[in-house]
Amino acid sequence: MSITPPGLTAEQKAKVNGIGNLNGIGQTATLCLASGGAGINPGQTYSGSALRYNGAVTSSPSFSSTLRTCNNGITPQGTWRATCDSDNGYGGNYRAMGTFVRID
Amino acid sequence: MFEGKIKNPRYNDENKTVISFEFNHSEFGWIPSSLNVGDGCEYPERCEYIMENMDIMPYIAPEPVEPTEYERKLMGVEFQGVMCSATKEDMWGLASVKDWVKSGAVVPFKFDNGNTLVLTNENYEAFQAVWIPFRASFFQA
């Protein structure tokens, strides 16, 4: 099954390959900012180069509850719109993370 | 094809594997975008246009960011695989459970940075030997 949003150019349609495509237009992803200090504003567009695929890991609860995000994730291509609001008042060594949808 | 639709291309890393630029989108106007260089480019026509027709600005490395004192306290020191923060709240909390732990109680101590370390009479002295010098390092001239 292929989902193709209306109004796309032929070039963009080539990038829309359905739900299973990690990088397709219309896909959502959990990403963090590539640099620290800034927050993520809902609705704002970001270059893929300013983002990194991200997630979090935690150790066994019986050992500790340490939670760490995954550093140095892959850089997505294209343009992504934030669908989250992540304030960052913690300084330059903290990178905001949230959900995004690819628009181009 | 892309004349007037792409501006300000710049390499995004020192290895020149990614190009950042602005793209004039038919629906969204000028939006920030980026593409990988070479075979991994998702829009080969755009990559080809940029590489063959535009001057690509050099990569600018980000300025290194020094953590603040509070950030370094919150980052903590590692003990038994747990990063143990060393804020004043941690200090007060540890002082309040010390006698309890020394009497044999097992205490899952939650630090100010959200991490938890299980303190026991067996690991308490070793923990103190690591944590106290780290905490004290913030108060040395």
gemmi code that builds the backbone of each chain (N, CA, C; Angstrom):
import gemmi

chains = {
    "A": [
        ("MET", (0.846, -1.189, 0.000), (0.000, 0.000, 0.000), (0.886, 1.246, 0.000)),
        ("SER", (0.561, 2.187, -0.859), (1.351, 3.413, -0.945), (0.493, 4.618, -0.578)),
        ("ILE", (1.021, 5.467, 0.291), (0.290, 6.675, 0.675), (1.012, 7.875, 0.086)),
        ("THR", (0.343, 8.610, -0.773), (0.970, 9.755, -1.420), (0.157, 11.012, -1.128)),
        ("PRO", (0.658, 11.904, -0.274), (-0.058, 13.150, -0.015), (-0.250, 13.945, -1.297)),
        ("PRO", (-1.346, 14.694, -1.429), (-1.585, 15.469, -2.646), (-0.630, 16.644, -2.753)),
        ("GLY", (-0.457, 17.138, -3.949), (0.313, 18.348, -4.171), (1.807, 18.175, -4.213)),
        ("LEU", (2.290, 16.945, -4.324), (3.732, 16.729, -4.368), (4.236, 16.734, -5.803)),
        ("THR", (5.461, 17.206, -5.971), (6.083, 17.133, -7.278), (6.480, 15.690, -7.560)),
        ("ALA", (6.792, 15.421, -8.822), (7.210, 14.063, -9.175), (8.445, 13.654, -8.384)),
        ("GLU", (9.334, 14.637, -8.168), (10.557, 14.349, -7.408), (10.222, 13.967, -5.971)),
        ("GLN", (9.256, 14.687, -5.389), (8.881, 14.380, -4.007), (8.125, 13.066, -3.920)),
        ("LYS", (7.262, 12.809, -4.914), (6.502, 11.559, -4.891), (7.429, 10.348, -4.889)),
        ("ALA", (8.564, 10.517, -5.552), (9.513, 9.401, -5.599), (10.040, 9.063, -4.225)),
        ("LYS", (9.912, 10.021, -3.306), (10.422, 9.810, -1.950), (9.356, 9.262, -1.012)),
        ("VAL", (8.131, 9.235, -1.470), (7.040, 8.765, -0.610), (6.745, 7.317, -0.956)),
        ("ASN", (7.230, 6.424, -0.145), (7.129, 5.010, -0.493), (6.309, 4.212, 0.511)),
        ("GLY", (5.502, 4.878, 1.272), (4.635, 4.138, 2.184), (5.119, 4.126, 3.610)),
        ("ILE", (4.324, 3.495, 4.448), (4.532, 3.520, 5.885), (5.889, 2.937, 6.278)),
        ("GLY", (6.332, 1.914, 5.557), (7.541, 1.216, 5.973), (8.834, 1.931, 5.669)),
        ("ASN", (8.767, 3.056, 4.975), (9.987, 3.740, 4.588), (10.439, 4.690, 5.688)),
        ("LEU", (11.635, 4.452, 6.224), (12.135, 5.247, 7.337), (12.223, 6.721, 7.004)),
        ("ASN", (12.675, 7.045, 5.813), (13.011, 8.426, 5.480), (11.993, 9.131, 4.605)),
        ("GLY", (10.838, 8.524, 4.339), (9.915, 9.113, 3.381), (9.229, 10.375, 3.874)),
        ("ILE", (8.800, 11.197, 2.930), (8.018, 12.377, 3.284), (6.737, 11.915, 3.975)),
        ("GLY", (6.404, 12.580, 5.058), (5.225, 12.196, 5.829), (5.546, 11.256, 6.973)),
        ("GLN", (6.769, 10.731, 6.983), (7.162, 9.841, 8.072), (7.495, 10.642, 9.320)),
        ("THR", (7.260, 10.045, 10.468), (7.647, 10.678, 11.725), (8.882, 9.984, 12.272)),
        ("ALA", (9.609, 10.702, 13.094), (10.812, 10.119, 13.701), (11.098, 10.813, 15.026)),
        ("THR", (11.758, 10.100, 15.894), (12.249, 10.699, 17.132), (13.670, 11.164, 16.879)),
        ("LEU", (13.873, 12.463, 17.009), (15.159, 13.052, 16.665), (15.594, 13.997, 17.780)),
        ("CYS", (16.888, 14.250, 17.833), (17.373, 15.280, 18.743), (18.139, 16.315, 17.934)),
        ("LEU", (18.309, 17.491, 18.511), (19.099, 18.519, 17.845), (20.569, 18.099, 17.855)),
        ("ALA", (21.268, 18.421, 16.787), (22.677, 18.045, 16.683), (23.559, 18.868, 17.605)),
        ("SER", (23.075, 20.024, 18.039), (23.857, 20.851, 18.946), (23.025, 21.189, 20.175)),
        ("GLY", (23.712, 21.529, 21.251), (23.033, 21.726, 22.518), (22.615, 23.166, 22.754)),
        ("GLY", (21.854, 23.338, 23.823), (21.506, 24.679, 24.275), (20.169, 25.194, 23.807)),
        ("ALA", (19.728, 24.750, 22.642), (18.473, 25.260, 22.084), (17.329, 24.300, 22.376)),
        ("GLY", (16.129, 24.842, 22.380), (14.943, 24.019, 22.514), (14.342, 23.742, 21.146)),
        ("ILE", (13.304, 22.941, 21.141), (12.588, 22.627, 19.912), (11.223, 23.303, 19.963)),
        ("ASN", (10.916, 24.063, 18.932), (9.649, 24.779, 18.888), (8.656, 24.036, 17.997)),
        ("PRO", (7.452, 23.799, 18.475), (6.475, 23.071, 17.657), (6.160, 23.825, 16.375)),
        ("GLY", (6.157, 23.106, 15.271), (5.836, 23.715, 13.981), (7.031, 24.259, 13.231)),
        ("GLN", (8.152, 24.427, 13.912), (9.339, 24.976, 13.242), (9.978, 23.923, 12.339)),
        ("THR", (10.514, 24.375, 11.208), (11.176, 23.450, 10.291), (12.673, 23.425, 10.561)),
        ("TYR", (13.242, 22.259, 10.409), (14.665, 22.052, 10.670), (15.297, 21.301, 9.507)),
        ("SER", (16.494, 21.676, 9.157), (17.281, 20.905, 8.204), (17.650, 19.563, 8.829)),
        ("GLY", (17.641, 18.514, 8.017), (18.048, 17.213, 8.537), (19.432, 17.243, 9.145)),
        ("SER", (20.285, 18.096, 8.610), (21.658, 18.160, 9.118), (21.722, 18.701, 10.539)),
        ("ALA", (20.665, 19.377, 10.974), (20.630, 19.925, 12.329), (20.072, 18.913, 13.319)),
        ("LEU", (19.755, 17.707, 12.824), (19.084, 16.703, 13.649), (19.850, 15.390, 13.648)),
        ("ARG", (19.541, 14.547, 14.596), (20.101, 13.195, 14.635), (18.994, 12.233, 15.063)),
        ("TYR", (18.960, 11.071, 14.409), (18.076, 10.025, 14.917), (18.502, 9.727, 16.345)),
        ("ASN", (17.522, 9.528, 17.203), (17.879, 9.362, 18.602), (16.872, 8.491, 19.334)),
        ("GLY", (17.232, 8.097, 20.482), (16.375, 7.300, 21.356), (17.027, 7.296, 22.714)),
        ("ALA", (16.646, 6.376, 23.555), (17.215, 6.342, 24.894), (17.402, 4.905, 25.343)),
        ("VAL", (18.348, 4.717, 26.209), (18.573, 3.396, 26.799), (18.574, 3.545, 28.312)),
        ("THR", (18.208, 2.485, 28.968), (18.287, 2.488, 30.425), (18.858, 1.160, 30.892)),
        ("SER", (19.533, 1.206, 31.999), (20.092, -0.031, 32.541), (19.010, -0.780, 33.302)),
        ("SER", (19.357, -1.943, 33.740), (18.387, -2.769, 34.459), (17.854, -2.037, 35.684)),
        ("PRO", (16.541, -2.039, 35.893), (15.969, -1.332, 37.046), (16.506, -1.842, 38.377)),
        ("SER", (16.904, -3.105, 38.408), (17.403, -3.642, 39.670), (18.809, -3.134, 39.978)),
        ("PHE", (19.462, -2.586, 38.958), (20.818, -2.092, 39.157), (20.822, -0.581, 39.369)),
        ("SER", (20.123, 0.108, 38.504), (19.994, 1.557, 38.641), (18.923, 2.001, 37.663)),
        ("SER", (18.614, 3.262, 37.693), (17.632, 3.785, 36.739), (18.291, 4.771, 35.783)),
        ("THR", (19.566, 4.583, 35.531), (20.291, 5.488, 34.655), (19.670, 5.498, 33.265)),
        ("LEU", (19.375, 6.681, 32.775), (18.800, 6.836, 31.440), (19.751, 7.676, 30.611)),
        ("ARG", (20.110, 7.137, 29.456), (21.008, 7.881, 28.581), (20.432, 7.899, 27.174)),
        ("THR", (20.595, 9.030, 26.498), (20.186, 9.073, 25.102), (21.325, 8.540, 24.252)),
        ("CYS", (20.994, 8.165, 23.037), (21.988, 7.569, 22.157), (22.698, 8.674, 21.380)),
        ("ASN", (23.952, 8.856, 21.659), (24.706, 9.924, 21.001), (25.131, 9.517, 19.600)),
        ("ASN", (25.470, 10.521, 18.821), (26.055, 10.305, 17.495), (25.158, 9.479, 16.580)),
        ("GLY", (23.862, 9.727, 16.644), (22.947, 9.037, 15.754), (23.137, 9.457, 14.305)),
        ("ILE", (22.475, 8.736, 13.435), (22.559, 9.011, 11.998), (21.886, 10.349, 11.690)),
        ("THR", (22.450, 11.066, 10.731), (21.884, 12.345, 10.313), (20.831, 12.113, 9.236)),
        ("PRO", (19.584, 12.543, 9.460), (18.572, 12.393, 8.406), (18.785, 13.435, 7.308)),
        ("GLN", (18.207, 13.187, 6.158), (18.271, 14.154, 5.068), (16.952, 14.915, 5.002)),
        ("GLY", (16.916, 15.948, 4.164), (15.682, 16.660, 3.889), (15.308, 17.692, 4.936)),
        ("THR", (13.999, 17.938, 5.059), (13.475, 18.955, 5.976), (12.425, 18.323, 6.884)),
        ("TRP", (12.491, 18.665, 8.146), (11.607, 18.067, 9.146), (10.906, 19.158, 9.933)),
        ("ARG", (9.620, 18.928, 10.246), (8.864, 19.872, 11.051), (8.652, 19.271, 12.441)),
        ("ALA", (8.925, 20.088, 13.472), (8.785, 19.604, 14.843), (7.317, 19.435, 15.203)),
        ("THR", (7.014, 18.336, 15.850), (5.663, 18.105, 16.364), (5.708, 18.009, 17.887)),
        ("CYS", (6.694, 18.651, 18.455), (6.850, 18.614, 19.909), (7.291, 19.989, 20.394)),
        ("ASP", (7.274, 20.164, 21.686), (7.732, 21.405, 22.314), (8.702, 21.005, 23.417)),
        ("SER", (9.989, 21.157, 23.145), (11.005, 20.727, 24.110), (11.825, 21.925, 24.561)),
        ("ASP", (11.444, 22.501, 25.680), (12.241, 23.591, 26.244), (13.593, 23.037, 26.681)),
        ("ASN", (14.599, 23.875, 26.601), (15.919, 23.437, 27.053), (16.564, 24.557, 27.845)),
        ("GLY", (16.414, 24.481, 29.147), (17.010, 25.494, 29.993), (18.235, 24.990, 30.725)),
        ("TYR", (18.855, 23.944, 30.166), (19.923, 23.271, 30.899), (21.325, 23.579, 30.385)),
        ("GLY", (21.424, 24.384, 29.349), (22.752, 24.760, 28.900), (23.208, 24.018, 27.661)),
        ("GLY", (24.400, 24.401, 27.221), (24.908, 23.954, 25.926), (25.238, 22.487, 25.818)),
        ("ASN", (25.314, 21.791, 26.939), (25.634, 20.368, 26.873), (24.403, 19.476, 26.884)),
        ("TYR", (23.252, 20.092, 26.805), (22.015, 19.314, 26.770), (21.331, 19.545, 25.426)),
        ("ARG", (20.956, 18.450, 24.784), (20.325, 18.542, 23.469), (18.860, 18.140, 23.562)),
        ("ALA", (18.033, 18.973, 23.000), (16.596, 18.704, 23.045), (16.249, 17.556, 22.102)),
        ("MET", (15.272, 16.752, 22.506), (14.837, 15.612, 21.699), (13.323, 15.630, 21.600)),
        ("GLY", (12.808, 15.162, 20.491), (11.356, 15.111, 20.324), (10.959, 14.427, 19.037)),
        ("THR", (9.717, 14.626, 18.658), (9.188, 13.975, 17.459), (9.077, 14.982, 16.314)),
        ("PHE", (9.315, 14.490, 15.125), (9.308, 15.324, 13.920), (8.599, 14.566, 12.804)),
        ("VAL", (8.092, 15.343, 11.829), (7.537, 14.738, 10.628), (8.294, 15.316, 9.421)),
        ("ARG", (8.647, 14.445, 8.493), (9.401, 14.911, 7.338), (8.457, 15.559, 6.334)),
        ("ILE", (8.807, 16.797, 5.902), (7.951, 17.506, 4.945), (8.601, 17.646, 3.576)),
        ("ASP", (9.884, 17.379, 3.454), (10.528, 17.452, 2.143), (11.786, 16.594, 2.144)),
    ],
    "B": [
        ("MET", (16.737, 23.832, -13.713), (15.626, 23.224, -12.985), (15.514, 23.746, -11.556)),
        ("PHE", (16.683, 23.966, -10.920), (16.657, 24.421, -9.529), (17.180, 25.847, -9.380)),
        ("GLU", (17.365, 26.543, -10.506), (17.883, 27.905, -10.432), (16.908, 28.777, -9.643)),
        ("GLY", (17.418, 29.463, -8.641), (16.575, 30.307, -7.799), (15.810, 29.554, -6.741)),
        ("LYS", (15.968, 28.244, -6.701), (15.226, 27.457, -5.709), (16.117, 26.920, -4.595)),
        ("ILE", (17.430, 27.097, -4.775), (18.371, 26.631, -3.758), (19.362, 27.752, -3.467)),
        ("LYS", (19.634, 27.998, -2.194), (20.621, 29.025, -1.851), (21.396, 28.620, -0.599)),
        ("ASN", (22.520, 29.293, -0.437), (23.384, 29.128, 0.749), (23.823, 27.692, 1.028)),
        ("PRO", (24.307, 26.966, 0.037), (24.800, 25.614, 0.342), (26.101, 25.670, 1.143)),
        ("ARG", (26.179, 24.799, 2.119), (27.376, 24.764, 2.965), (27.635, 23.318, 3.392)),
        ("TYR", (28.906, 22.930, 3.387), (29.234, 21.602, 3.896), (28.917, 21.542, 5.391)),
        ("ASN", (28.366, 20.424, 5.787), (27.906, 20.292, 7.161), (28.884, 19.538, 8.056)),
        ("ASP", (29.927, 19.001, 7.461), (30.930, 18.289, 8.254), (32.266, 18.397, 7.537)),
        ("GLU", (33.315, 18.122, 8.283), (34.652, 18.316, 7.725), (34.977, 17.304, 6.624)),
        ("ASN", (34.275, 16.194, 6.600), (34.503, 15.196, 5.551), (33.681, 15.451, 4.290)),
        ("LYS", (32.888, 16.516, 4.310), (32.085, 16.923, 3.150), (31.123, 15.815, 2.710)),
        ("THR", (30.483, 15.188, 3.668), (29.525, 14.125, 3.336), (28.089, 14.623, 3.304)),
        ("VAL", (27.850, 15.797, 3.900), (26.494, 16.352, 3.958), (26.538, 17.824, 3.569)),
        ("ILE", (25.548, 18.250, 2.772), (25.425, 19.665, 2.413), (24.127, 20.214, 2.999)),
        ("SER", (24.240, 21.332, 3.713), (23.058, 22.044, 4.194), (22.768, 23.188, 3.232)),
        ("PHE", (21.508, 23.495, 3.035), (21.132, 24.593, 2.142), (19.702, 25.009, 2.441)),
        ("GLU", (19.261, 26.049, 1.768), (17.854, 26.451, 1.863), (17.182, 26.123, 0.539)),
        ("PHE", (15.970, 25.616, 0.634), (15.237, 25.176, -0.557), (13.898, 25.902, -0.626)),
        ("ASN", (13.583, 26.435, -1.806), (12.324, 27.157, -1.977), (11.221, 26.159, -2.332)),
        ("HIS", (10.511, 25.740, -1.316), (9.491, 24.709, -1.463), (8.200, 25.318, -2.025)),
        ("SER", (7.522, 24.586, -2.892), (6.313, 25.108, -3.537), (5.197, 25.403, -2.529)),
        ("GLU", (5.188, 24.706, -1.437), (4.122, 24.909, -0.437), (4.604, 25.660, 0.797)),
        ("PHE", (5.838, 25.402, 1.230), (6.304, 25.934, 2.508), (7.233, 27.141, 2.366)),
        ("GLY", (7.571, 27.525, 1.140), (8.516, 28.629, 0.962), (9.937, 28.180, 1.245)),
        ("TRP", (10.777, 29.125, 1.671), (12.180, 28.777, 1.938), (12.275, 27.965, 3.226)),
        ("ILE", (12.788, 26.780, 3.114), (12.923, 25.895, 4.270), (14.366, 25.386, 4.341)),
        ("PRO", (14.862, 25.145, 5.557), (16.206, 24.577, 5.685), (16.183, 23.109, 5.269)),
        ("SER", (17.219, 22.686, 4.587), (17.268, 21.301, 4.145), (18.708, 20.826, 4.100)),
        ("SER", (18.869, 19.543, 3.901), (20.217, 18.988, 3.762), (20.157, 17.665, 3.024)),
        ("LEU", (21.232, 17.324, 2.382), (21.316, 16.069, 1.640), (22.707, 15.481, 1.789)),
        ("ASN", (22.771, 14.172, 1.727), (24.071, 13.509, 1.699), (24.697, 13.688, 0.321)),
        ("VAL", (25.993, 13.745, 0.289), (26.717, 13.869, -0.969), (27.028, 12.471, -1.515)),
        ("GLY", (26.937, 12.315, -2.808), (27.318, 11.041, -3.416), (26.148, 10.105, -3.622)),
        ("ASP", (26.429, 8.806, -3.600), (25.416, 7.804, -3.918), (24.258, 7.800, -2.933)),
        ("GLY", (24.488, 8.279, -1.718), (23.447, 8.255, -0.700), (22.483, 9.426, -0.777)),
        ("CYS", (22.645, 10.300, -1.758), (21.784, 11.483, -1.861), (20.359, 11.064, -2.216)),
        ("GLU", (19.391, 11.543, -1.428), (18.002, 11.164, -1.655), (17.351, 11.966, -2.783)),
        ("TYR", (17.912, 13.097, -3.115), (17.436, 13.895, -4.252), (18.634, 14.114, -5.192)),
        ("PRO", (18.961, 13.125, -6.003), (20.174, 13.224, -6.831), (20.203, 14.461, -7.728)),
        ("GLU", (19.020, 14.874, -8.222), (19.001, 16.044, -9.111), (19.422, 17.309, -8.358)),
        ("ARG", (18.977, 17.434, -7.113), (19.362, 18.607, -6.311), (20.854, 18.569, -5.996)),
        ("CYS", (21.320, 17.391, -5.605), (22.750, 17.257, -5.294), (23.598, 17.614, -6.512)),
        ("GLU", (23.199, 17.087, -7.651), (23.953, 17.330, -8.885), (23.960, 18.810, -9.227)),
        ("TYR", (22.822, 19.461, -9.056), (22.744, 20.892, -9.356), (23.678, 21.683, -8.440)),
        ("ILE", (23.629, 21.375, -7.166), (24.459, 22.103, -6.202), (25.940, 21.886, -6.496)),
        ("MET", (26.311, 20.638, -6.718), (27.720, 20.315, -6.907), (28.281, 20.937, -8.188)),
        ("GLU", (27.445, 21.025, -9.212), (27.945, 21.481, -10.513), (27.758, 22.971, -10.752)),
        ("ASN", (26.838, 23.594, -10.008), (26.513, 24.980, -10.334), (26.705, 25.980, -9.207)),
        ("MET", (26.969, 25.526, -8.017), (26.996, 26.463, -6.898), (28.323, 26.411, -6.155)),
        ("ASP", (28.664, 27.543, -5.556), (29.824, 27.586, -4.673), (29.377, 27.135, -3.289)),
        ("ILE", (29.967, 26.055, -2.828), (29.566, 25.497, -1.536), (30.474, 26.065, -0.455)),
        ("MET", (29.880, 26.695, 0.535), (30.659, 27.312, 1.605), (31.280, 26.231, 2.487)),
        ("PRO", (32.433, 26.555, 3.072), (33.123, 25.534, 3.890), (32.399, 25.248, 5.193)),
        ("TYR", (32.720, 24.121, 5.745), (32.168, 23.689, 7.038), (32.653, 24.607, 8.156)),
        ("ILE", (31.762, 24.939, 9.047), (32.128, 25.707, 10.241), (31.949, 24.801, 11.458)),
        ("ALA", (33.038, 24.501, 12.114), (32.964, 23.625, 13.297), (32.298, 24.369, 14.447)),
        ("PRO", (31.460, 23.694, 15.201), (30.814, 24.360, 16.339), (31.808, 24.673, 17.446)),
        ("GLU", (31.522, 25.744, 18.162), (32.365, 26.098, 19.297), (32.160, 25.070, 20.416)),
        ("PRO", (33.247, 24.601, 21.016), (33.072, 23.676, 22.138), (32.384, 24.376, 23.309)),
        ("VAL", (31.531, 23.659, 23.978), (30.767, 24.225, 25.090), (31.279, 23.655, 26.407)),
        ("GLU", (31.740, 24.552, 27.256), (32.192, 24.112, 28.574), (30.986, 23.963, 29.494)),
        ("PRO", (30.887, 22.860, 30.209), (29.762, 22.713, 31.138), (29.885, 23.687, 32.302)),
        ("THR", (28.755, 24.129, 32.778), (28.751, 24.986, 33.959), (29.090, 24.140, 35.187)),
        ("GLU", (29.358, 24.822, 36.290), (29.676, 24.088, 37.513), (28.511, 23.195, 37.929)),
        ("TYR", (27.298, 23.720, 37.828), (26.132, 22.923, 38.201), (25.991, 21.711, 37.282)),
        ("GLU", (26.262, 21.913, 35.985), (26.174, 20.790, 35.042), (27.185, 19.709, 35.388)),
        ("ARG", (28.381, 20.127, 35.798), (29.403, 19.137, 36.158), (29.012, 18.392, 37.437)),
        ("LYS", (28.397, 19.121, 38.363), (27.904, 18.450, 39.578), (26.799, 17.464, 39.230)),
        ("LEU", (25.933, 17.881, 38.327), (24.800, 17.031, 37.960), (25.261, 15.835, 37.107)),
        ("MET", (26.281, 16.056, 36.301), (26.835, 14.964, 35.488), (27.360, 13.866, 36.419)),
        ("GLY", (28.066, 14.300, 37.443), (28.462, 13.380, 38.498), (29.725, 12.593, 38.245)),
        ("VAL", (29.927, 11.621, 39.113), (31.093, 10.751, 39.047), (30.590, 9.310, 39.005)),
        ("GLU", (31.291, 8.471, 38.254), (30.807, 7.103, 38.071), (31.240, 6.194, 39.221)),
        ("PHE", (30.286, 5.462, 39.739), (30.573, 4.445, 40.750), (29.696, 3.238, 40.455)),
        ("GLN", (30.325, 2.108, 40.278), (29.623, 0.852, 39.957), (28.650, 1.033, 38.795)),
        ("GLY", (29.095, 1.766, 37.794), (28.296, 1.927, 36.576), (27.222, 2.982, 36.647)),
        ("VAL", (27.131, 3.688, 37.762), (26.093, 4.718, 37.912), (26.763, 6.082, 38.029)),
        ("MET", (26.285, 7.047, 37.234), (26.792, 8.405, 37.355), (26.091, 9.053, 38.542)),
        ("CYS", (26.876, 9.306, 39.595), (26.331, 9.822, 40.848), (26.549, 11.331, 40.910)),
        ("SER", (25.471, 12.090, 40.868), (25.603, 13.542, 40.919), (26.036, 13.986, 42.308)),
        ("ALA", (26.451, 15.246, 42.405), (27.029, 15.721, 43.671), (26.549, 17.128, 43.981)),
        ("THR", (25.255, 17.329, 43.919), (24.693, 18.629, 44.283), (24.525, 18.706, 45.789)),
        ("LYS", (24.134, 19.874, 46.263), (23.942, 19.994, 47.712), (22.767, 19.135, 48.174)),
        ("GLU", (21.772, 18.954, 47.300), (20.656, 18.071, 47.665), (21.145, 16.636, 47.831)),
        ("ASP", (22.065, 16.214, 46.963), (22.650, 14.876, 47.100), (23.414, 14.753, 48.421)),
        ("MET", (24.168, 15.812, 48.720), (24.975, 15.782, 49.948), (24.071, 15.630, 51.176)),
        ("TRP", (22.994, 16.417, 51.214), (22.078, 16.330, 52.359), (21.418, 14.950, 52.415)),
        ("GLY", (21.018, 14.458, 51.273), (20.361, 13.155, 51.232), (21.283, 12.041, 51.677)),
        ("LEU", (22.510, 12.081, 51.213), (23.461, 11.043, 51.600), (23.766, 11.107, 53.091)),
        ("ALA", (23.858, 12.335, 53.614), (24.125, 12.480, 55.053), (22.978, 11.897, 55.875)),
        ("SER", (21.764, 12.037, 55.348), (20.602, 11.576, 56.112), (20.464, 10.056, 56.118)),
        ("VAL", (21.022, 9.387, 55.123), (20.877, 7.924, 55.081), (22.126, 7.188, 55.556)),
        ("LYS", (23.192, 7.945, 55.846), (24.477, 7.318, 56.169), (24.356, 6.313, 57.324)),
        ("ASP", (23.802, 6.776, 58.452), (23.717, 5.894, 59.621), (22.833, 4.683, 59.346)),
        ("TRP", (21.787, 4.912, 58.570), (20.860, 3.829, 58.226), (21.579, 2.758, 57.412)),
        ("VAL", (22.343, 3.214, 56.410), (23.097, 2.280, 55.567), (24.142, 1.546, 56.400)),
        ("LYS", (24.838, 2.293, 57.258), (25.898, 1.682, 58.073), (25.340, 0.650, 59.050)),
        ("SER", (24.047, 0.782, 59.382), (23.428, -0.189, 60.299), (22.989, -1.457, 59.573)),
        ("GLY", (23.177, -1.458, 58.242), (22.861, -2.664, 57.491), (21.693, -2.551, 56.537)),
        ("ALA", (21.064, -1.398, 56.489), (19.927, -1.231, 55.580), (20.409, -1.130, 54.128)),
        ("VAL", (19.594, -1.620, 53.219), (19.862, -1.495, 51.783), (19.019, -0.333, 51.258)),
        ("VAL", (19.705, 0.706, 50.764), (18.999, 1.935, 50.389), (19.203, 2.239, 48.904)),
        ("PRO", (18.137, 2.183, 48.098), (18.244, 2.633, 46.703), (18.209, 4.161, 46.675)),
        ("PHE", (19.390, 4.764, 46.653), (19.480, 6.225, 46.760), (19.317, 6.868, 45.385)),
        ("LYS", (18.354, 7.762, 45.305), (18.116, 8.450, 44.034), (18.832, 9.797, 44.039)),
        ("PHE", (19.749, 9.967, 43.090), (20.515, 11.200, 43.010), (19.729, 12.300, 42.296)),
        ("ASP", (20.254, 13.502, 42.422), (19.595, 14.671, 41.846), (19.516, 14.585, 40.320)),
        ("ASN", (20.396, 13.827, 39.707), (20.363, 13.703, 38.240), (19.419, 12.583, 37.789)),
        ("GLY", (18.713, 11.981, 38.726), (17.726, 10.968, 38.362), (18.236, 9.545, 38.451)),
        ("ASN", (19.549, 9.376, 38.587), (20.108, 8.029, 38.670), (19.957, 7.464, 40.082)),
        ("THR", (19.938, 6.145, 40.151), (19.774, 5.482, 41.447), (20.933, 4.521, 41.685)),
        ("LEU", (21.476, 4.572, 42.880), (22.526, 3.647, 43.288), (22.062, 2.942, 44.559)),
        ("VAL", (22.184, 1.630, 44.557), (21.819, 0.877, 45.751), (23.000, 0.919, 46.729)),
        ("LEU", (22.794, 1.592, 47.840), (23.833, 1.717, 48.857), (23.654, 0.627, 49.908)),
        ("THR", (24.776, -0.005, 50.233), (24.764, -1.031, 51.277), (25.961, -0.799, 52.197)),
        ("ASN", (25.962, -1.485, 53.292), (27.096, -1.368, 54.202), (28.384, -1.838, 53.521)),
        ("GLU", (28.230, -2.740, 52.536), (29.399, -3.300, 51.855), (30.015, -2.320, 50.854)),
        ("ASN", (29.196, -1.511, 50.198), (29.779, -0.629, 49.179), (29.871, 0.821, 49.637)),
        ("TYR", (29.415, 1.129, 50.852), (29.324, 2.531, 51.260), (30.697, 3.209, 51.355)),
        ("GLU", (31.654, 2.518, 51.968), (32.976, 3.142, 52.126), (33.624, 3.385, 50.764)),
        ("ALA", (33.499, 2.413, 49.882), (34.079, 2.574, 48.538), (33.398, 3.707, 47.782)),
        ("PHE", (32.077, 3.821, 47.981), (31.353, 4.923, 47.349), (31.843, 6.265, 47.879)),
        ("GLN", (31.970, 6.370, 49.186), (32.438, 7.614, 49.790), (33.826, 7.986, 49.283)),
        ("ALA", (34.649, 6.986, 49.087), (36.019, 7.248, 48.634), (36.043, 7.848, 47.227)),
        ("VAL", (34.998, 7.598, 46.472), (34.910, 8.159, 45.116), (34.122, 9.462, 45.117)),
        ("TRP", (33.022, 9.479, 45.836), (32.084, 10.605, 45.754), (32.579, 11.843, 46.489)),
        ("ILE", (33.139, 11.665, 47.685), (33.546, 12.831, 48.486), (34.648, 13.646, 47.792)),
        ("PRO", (35.694, 13.021, 47.249), (36.693, 13.837, 46.530), (36.096, 14.568, 45.331)),
        ("PHE", (35.124, 13.917, 44.655), (34.488, 14.586, 43.522), (33.720, 15.814, 44.000)),
        ("ARG", (32.942, 15.656, 45.058), (32.183, 16.773, 45.620), (33.130, 17.868, 46.098)),
        ("ALA", (34.205, 17.468, 46.746), (35.153, 18.444, 47.296), (35.895, 19.199, 46.211)),
        ("SER", (35.998, 18.599, 45.028), (36.749, 19.244, 43.953), (36.121, 20.572, 43.526)),
        ("PHE", (34.861, 20.771, 43.844), (34.202, 22.022, 43.471), (34.487, 23.153, 44.460)),
        ("PHE", (35.123, 22.813, 45.543), (35.346, 23.832, 46.567), (36.828, 24.089, 46.817)),
        ("GLN", (37.663, 23.634, 45.888), (39.092, 23.865, 46.030), (39.495, 25.063, 45.191)),
        ("ALA", (40.403, 25.832, 45.715), (40.841, 27.059, 45.038), (41.643, 26.717, 43.791)),
    ],
}
model = gemmi.Model(1)
for chain_id, residues in chains.items():
    chain = gemmi.Chain(chain_id)
    for i, (resn, *xyz) in enumerate(residues, 1):
        res = gemmi.Residue()
        res.name, res.seqid = resn, gemmi.SeqId(i, " ")
        for name, pos in zip(("N", "CA", "C"), xyz):
            atom = gemmi.Atom()
            atom.name, atom.element = name, gemmi.Element(name[0])
            atom.pos, atom.b_iso = gemmi.Position(*pos), 0.0
            res.add_atom(atom)
        chain.add_residue(res)
    model.add_chain(chain)
structure = gemmi.Structure()
structure.add_model(model)
structure.setup_entities()
